[in-house]
């Protein structure tokens, strides 16, 4: 049995298809534009449920769901990205990132693209997927989880789920139940909350939570509907190069009373050119790089401001450019997507919205 750091080849921002093209994987985990993704088959041999279950979360949004369900005391390990609620920061970390994330957005993008082009041998567990994360196998063995939460990998990576699960079993000697979350739109996220609730024996609480999330979004939409026609809104999920926000992001914009300028509900986030941004010419521009805090996002704002097309944008001329914490909000496929929609509502309508939001999570850029 092997020990040390295992690379399960999780697809993050990109996947390499058979034809060699590089595709964008969906966001949602708050990982600087990449999602922690693979371990996607549920093993039934170790199907424990209830209060005595030992949990490891490899997905930040799953960690937040566990907290909402009142089961943080069962969480024994987390990924390096799981940072909320603050109590989880004291838990053992079972993963780390391989690329240099303390560099520019363009360089991060280039590193991931370079990795996406690397060749994998056919005997590796996940043949054509890309990983920039590694798992601490020795620590995982010590923690002996009954359930591991993660996110299904990007569909363009034709990787056998069974191969991935067998790799865990072979390398660790453990047979945990692996629960994969597969969010593309808001309904998927709420279904994932219920799925996690079932695993933890908290389905009744999960149903109650989801009903509350839906009611809050319904209330937000009702409030913003009274303001008349909303502005066209472009959320940028990455700034260098440009990327719009897809998946559930357009739903958040609509709930906030706006009209999405880019992205389709349930579809991957689109790469954008400056010509496309100019052609769309949104009324409001929201800068929210996936995985970036508000402070880190502000570091990249000058990149946009130096571009010749920047001053021609309607949102810039009308001083309707905002930055939002893209690590905590908008992209993390968990309970705080409701707060994300309310946050967008505050950005679009100001104090007139009448709903309290995290004032430290957004900033008027210009």
Beta strands, then each sheet from edge to edge (+ up, - down):
strand 1: 5-6
strand 2: 14-16
strand 3: 22-24
strand 4: 37-38
strand 5: 55-57
strand 6: 75-78
strand 7: 92-93
strand 8: 95-97
strand 9: 133-136
strand 10: 147-152
strand 11: 177-181
strand 12: 232-239
strand 13: 242-244
strand 14: 259-260
strand 15: 284-287
strand 16: 321-324
strand 17: 362-364
sheet 1: 1+ 9- 8+
sheet 2: 2+ 3-
sheet 3: 4+ 10+ 5+ 6+ 7+
sheet 4: 4+ 10+ 11+
sheet 5: 13+ 12- 14-
sheet 6: 13+ 12- 15- 16- 17+
end
